[in-house]
Structures are given as C-alpha cells and as structure tokens.
Amino acid sequence: HSSFAPVQLVALLAILSEMRLVHTDLFNAAGSFLSARSKELRPVDIIRVMRSFAKCNVQHQGLCKAVSDEVVARTRNKTATFKAEDLCEISWALCVMEHFNGELLKCLFSALEKAPMIASDALTQLFEVHLALDFEHRESYARFASKMTDDMIDALQDHYRDTRKDERRCTEERRKDVASILKSLVDGSVHVNHRTSCG
C-alpha cells in the first residue's frame, strides 16, 4: 500500500468495493495509510474512500476520525467545497461504519439549510442517517434531530418509501415465470453433443 499514492489507493479500493471483493487486511492497511495522509485527498477521493469502506462494511475508526475531521476543517476554512449531497454521503458512510462526528453533522445541516435543491439520493441517505443516529446515538444526536420538524421527517420518510420500493418483490405472475425458467434449466438435458478437435 505504501507504494501507491493516496489517489491510486483510493481508486483501487473503489474498484474492489464495486466488485464487493473485501480483503480485510488490505482495507485495514489502506485505512491506516490514508488516515495519516487524509490532507492529501481531494474531495472526490474522500467520498470514494468512504463509499468503498461503507459498501464493504469495513470499519476503520482511525480513517473515520481523520476523514471526518478533515472534511470539517476544509468546510470551516472554505478550502474545499463539499455540496450538501457530498456531506450526506459522507455522513451515511460514517453511520455504516458506526462513527459519530457532531461537528460534521453541524456542517451537514448548515449545507442543507443553504442548498436550494437536494438530489433524491441525498435525501434518501439523509433519512437513513437520521434513523441510524436517532437509534444508535440518541443523546448525541438529539440537538441535531431537534432541527428537523415532524413534517420534515414525514416528508423524508415518504420520499424514502417512494424511491426505495423493493424492486426484488414482484408479482405472482413474474415469480411463476422465473420459477418455470429455473425449472427448465435444472431439468434440462443436452440436445446436441459437440466435440472439439481434440476429441
């Protein structure tokens, strides 16, 4: 991992996470390496690395702390611009990795207040963040949860239900079609024998 530049290591982790290939030792070594060099990461790399660890459900508290502190510092110093959607995704990843950072939540809610529009995926992640923090960090999250009215939470929940309909569920007709296709594959027999030139 030390032979990679931070950007290259982030790209490797992103590829592995997309394929859901988890090598725990590699992720842990990369997390330690990147937490020490978090200042070198571009905003897009911060989002990628957090997404990679979250997708693979690899928890690395050192990386979470270093990255969340770096995001807060850059946001406050205005050295990098993180959109509300970016902060939603980073907060979501931190929830997946069971890390709480109150200062990052301040930045998130501040960005949400300033944003004229927010992407659908970010609203979905925001609702998941709200649920996770309300359940796992109720006392620490209470001061942030109070900023969200019941109407806001209801609207987020309705949006969540609309966008997260479980597409794996299907009609009875479709289930029968799939069952019959699978049965024909399992019960199938070879109709044509094919020989290669080797015999």
C-alpha positions, 0 to 999 in steps of 0.5 A: 500500500505504501507504494501507491499514492493516496489517489491510486489507493483510493481508486483501487479500493473503489474498484474492489468495493464495486466488485464487493471483493473485501480483503480485510487486511488490505482495507485495514492497511489502506485505512491506516495509510490514508488516515495519516495522509487524509490532507492529501485527498481531494474531495472526490477521493474522500467520498470514494474512500468512504463509499468503498469502506461503507459498501464493504462494511469495513470499519476503520475508526482511525480513517473515520476520525481523520476523514471526518475531521478533515472534511470539517476543517476544509468546510470551516476554512472554505478550502474545499467545497463539499455540496450538501449531497457530498456531506450526506454521503459522507455522513451515511458512510460514517453511520455504516461504519458506526462513527459519530462526528457532531461537528460534521453533522453541524456542517451537514445541516448548515449545507442543507439549510443553504442548498436550494435543491437536494438530489433524491439520493441525498435525501434518501441517505439523509433519512437513513442517517437520521434513523441510524443516529436517532437509534444508535446515538440518541443523546448525541444526536438529539440537538441535531434531530431537534432541527428537523420538524415532524413534517420534515421527517414525514416528508423524508420518510415518504420520499424514502418509501417512494424511491426505495420500493423493493424492486426484488418483490414482484408479482405472482405472475413474474415469480411463476415465470422465473420459477418455470425458467429455473425449472427448465434449466435444472431439468434440462438435458443436452440436445446436441453433443459437440466435440472439439478437435481434440476429441 
